[in-house]
Amino acid sequence: MPAYAPVLQLIGVVVLAAAAAVWAAVVVRLLRRSGLRAAVRRGARPLSALPRQGRSGPALESVELTPAEQDAFAGLVRRLANG
């Protein structure tokens, strides 16, 4: 027992450690009882309380590049890759 620590402080540490152990045991027991592992094995289901998220935003676009533009882009990529 450290000489500088009062007895009440040491008792407090022991009580806090015991409370933490009891809390951890209760949480583990509740998780086992609720079937959390079974839900994880089944796969994540979307929450029924939240509405489905639709795709919003503009449609995907693409533009054909001319051969000169493709060469210029390739040169730019090479220049950026070299630092």
RAFEN-V724345 format. One record per pair of residues at least 24 apart in sequence whose ideal C-beta (glycine too) atoms are under 8 Angstrom apart, sorted by the first residue. I is the first residue (numbers start at 1). J is the second residue. Records with the same first field share a line. If there is no record, write none. Layout:
# RAFEN-V724345
I: J  J
This chain:
# RAFEN-V724345
none
